[in-house]
Amino acid sequence: MPSGSLDREANARSIIDRAMARSFDSSDLHFYLYDLAFLKGDAAGMERQMSWAAGEPAIADLFLGHAADTLAFSGQVAQAREFTGRAVEAALRAGEKETAAGYEVEAAQREAFFVNSANADHAAEQALALAHDRDTRYGVALALALAGSFDRANAIAVQLKKDFPDDTLVQFVYVPPVLGALTIGRKHPDDAIQALHAAAPYELGVVAGLVPAYLRGRAHLDAGDGQSAASEFNKILAHPGVLLNSPIAPLARLQLARAYRLQRRTNEARTSYQDFLNRWKQADPDLPVLRAAKAEYIEIEAPPTR
């Protein structure tokens, strides 16, 4: 959705309306309508597009996979897993193994971002059992790096870099975030910032989806630089049309709270924690990232000891 990705939602809606007024209809238009409804918090609008897709078996999996992302966006990961399973099954019935692998990759990355390492590893293995194309391998490598399976992630990244020496996407969009996640996990934040530098010109694109900025923010946090970290997380939150229902969107609010806390900006930190927790009121209570956020918020609210 080009206009939506540029945060020009009104333009996107106008283009879709003109197309439909001329009897141009397609699954892409309905997909974009879903995204616009999501950006507006219009649950009924999203449900209308899901109902439309249910009558179109050839593309139902696309909407099911997207709905899984939406559920995970609000921390409803258990339900997201169910929708991912349905999307995978629908894609396999259509003989689309790489598409099915893509849904497993999205699940693996969600689980990894939310610190569910075992689930991330399982989904990554499911993806590789279905496909070994360029995009699947990248997605799996990033999920594994985030989940702590450093050696396997590094091996995949090295092989990708070797297999596609002239591929801009691989060299500048895929490999740098994997290396960044690896070095963050290995407690080398300065190396992570350096590794992520190559992806900076591309990170606002739909493919990169601001993941390099998120990882750079994480690295700055680990390096004790709250100001630079806050800058990265605010950049992420300033582009909802790029993020859509990416898992890094809600997490950026939590990481921003941590960046403010690191700077001793207690009021801003409190507000950001509250923002995250309010948005995750319906989240699965056992999510590690949610438990950590609640514990940190309690600490910031606790009266100082004498």
N, C-alpha and C positions, 0 to 999 in steps of 0.2 A: 504494500500500500504506500506508494511514493509520497503522496501529500501527507498521509498520516504519520509516516516515518519522519517527516520533516516538521512534525508537530503543527501541521496545518489541517486540523480536523474538519473545519468548515468547508475548505476547498475539496477535501476528499469526499465529503458527503454530497456536495454539489455535483461533482463529476459522476458519482454513482447514480444520483437522481436523474441526471440528464441521460445517462446510458439506459436506464430502465424505462424512462419515458419514451425512448426510441425502440423499445422492445428488445434491447440488448440484455440478455440475461446469461449468467454463468456462475459456476461455483466460486470463482474468484471474487465476484461482486458480493456474494453472500458471505464469503470469508471476511472481506473488508468490512461489511456491515457488522459482523460479529465483533471485529476489533474496535470499531467505532463505539459500539454499545459498551464494550469493556472499558474503554477509556472514559466513558461518561458514567460508569457505574450502573448501567442500565441492565439489570438482571433479566427483565422481561424481553428486552431486545435481543440479548444473547440467546435466550431460550427459543425465541422465534426462529433464529437462524439454525439452531440445533434441530428444531422440529422439521425445518425445510430439508436439512441434510439427511435426516432419518429416512426420508423417502427417496434418497439418491444413493443406492448401494455402492456405486462406483467411487464416491468421494466421502462416504460416511466416516471412514477411518481418519481422514484429515481433520474433521471437526471433533471427533472423539479425542484425538491426540491433543488438539488445541484446548479442549475443555479440561483435559488433565492438567495442562499448564495453569489454567485459570484456578483450578482447585488448589494446586500447590502454591500459587501466588498468595492465597490467604491461609496457608499452613495446613490445609486439609489433605495431607499427603496420603493417608490411607485410601480415601476416595479417589485421589489422583491415580494411585496404583491400579485401581479397578478400571478406570477409564483407559489407562494405557494398555492394560490387558485386552480390553475390547478393541482398541485401535489396532493392536498387533494382530489379533485374530482376524479382523476384517481385512487388513492388508495381505495377510497370508492367504486368505480365501481367494483374493484377487491375483495371487501369484506375484505379489510385489515384496520380495524379500528385503531389498535395500530400504524400502519405505518402512517396513516393519522394524528393521534394525534402527532406523532413525528415531522411532518412538522409544525404543529401549535406551538409546543414547540419551534422549531428553530426560528419561526417568533416572538414568545413572547420574547425570549431572545434577538434577534436582536433589537427589539423595545425598550426593557428595557436598553440595553447597550447604545443605541442612545438617551436615555432620552425621549422616547415617551411613557409615563407611561400608558395613557388611551388605546393606541393600544396594549401595552404589556398585560394589564389586560384582554382585550377582547380576544386576541389569547390564553391566558392561560385558560380562561373559555371554549373556543372552544375545547381545547385539553382535558380538564377534562370531557367534555360532550361526548367525544369519547372513552376514556380509562382511567383506574385507575391502570395500571400496575406500577411496580417499577420505570422504566425509565421515564415514563410520569410524575409521581408524583414528581420525583426529578427535572426534567426540569422545571415544572411549579413552584415549590417552589423557584428555583433560579431566574426565571423571576420575580416572585412576590416580592422577597426580593430586587432585583435590582430596581424594579418599585415603591417601597415604601409601598407595602401591607405587612407590617411586621408581623402582628398577624397571618394572613393566612399562610404565608410562614413558620413561626415558627411552627405552628400546623402541617403542612405537614411534616416538617423535623423531629419533635419529633416522629410522628407516624411511619415514615419510619425507624427511628433508633430502635423503639420498635418492628416493624414487622420483621426486618431482623437483629437480634442481631449478627449473625455469618457471615454476608455477608460483605466481605472485601470491595467490591465496594461501598456499602452503607455507611459503617462506616468510610472509609478513603478517598473516592473520591467524594461521593455525598453530605453527610451531612456537612463536613467542609466548602465547598464554600458557601453553603446556610447560615450557621452561620456567616461566614466572611462577606458576603454581608449584612446580617441583622445588624451586629454590626457596619459596616461602615455607614450604613444608620442612625443608632441611635447615631452616632458621638462618638463611642468608638473605635478608631483605634487600640489602644494597645490590646484590647480584640479580635479584628479581626485578628491581627497578630498571636495571640496565638491560635485562633480557626483554622487558616489555616495551622498551623504547621503540623498537622496530615497528610495533603494531600501532603506535600513536596516530599516524596519519589515516588509519583505516578504521579506528575503533567506533566511530559514529555510524558506520555502515551497518546494514541489516545483518550481514553475516557475522561480523565481530560482536555486534550487539552490546558494546560498552563493557564486555568482559575484561579486556585489558585494563580499562580504567578502574574497574572494581578490584582487580588483583593488585594494581599499583597502589590503590588506597590501602589495601590490606598490608602491603609491604611497608608503606609509610607508617602505618600503625605499629607494626612490629619493630620498626626502626626508632620509634618514639617521637615521630614527627606528626603531631596531631593536626597542625595547620595544613600541611600538604595533604594529609589523609582526608581532612574535611573538604578540601578543594575538589578532590577526585569524587567523593561521594555526592557532593552537591552537583557536580557536573552530570552525574548519572541521573539524579532526580530531576534535573532540568530538561530531560529528554524522554518523557513518557511515551512518545510515539515511536521511538527506537526500541525502548524496553518492552512495551506491551506487557504481556504476562510472564516475563522472564523471572526466574527465582531471585536474580540479583536485585530486582526492584525493591521488594520489601526488605531484603537484607541490607541494602544501602542505607536505609533509615536506622537500622540497628548499628551499623558500623559508624554512621555519622554521630550517633550518641556516644560511642566509644571514643571517637576523635575529639569531640567536645570535652568529654571527661578527662582525656589526656591533657587537654589544655587548661583544665580547671575552670572551664566555663560551665558551671554546674546548672544554671538555669536552662541553657540551651540543651545540655545533655538530658536533663529531666524531660524537657519537651519532646525531644527526639525519641527517648525511650517510650514515653506515653503514646506517641504517634505510632510507633511500631506495635506496641502491645494492643492498642485499640484496634488496629487493622487486623490483628491476629486473634481477635476474641473467639473466633470459631475454630482456631487451629487445634490440631491434635495435641493434647496436653503433654504427651511423652516425648515430643521432639526435643533433642538435645539443645538445639539452638534457642528454642523458646525457654527451656528451663534456665539456660545461662542468662538470657536477657532478663528474666524475672528476678533472678538472684542479684544481678548487677543493679537493677532498679531499686530493689530493697536496700542495697548498700548505700545508694546515693540518697535515698530518702531517710535513712537512719540518722537519728540525732548524733552529733559528735560526742565522743566519749571524753570525759574530763580526766 
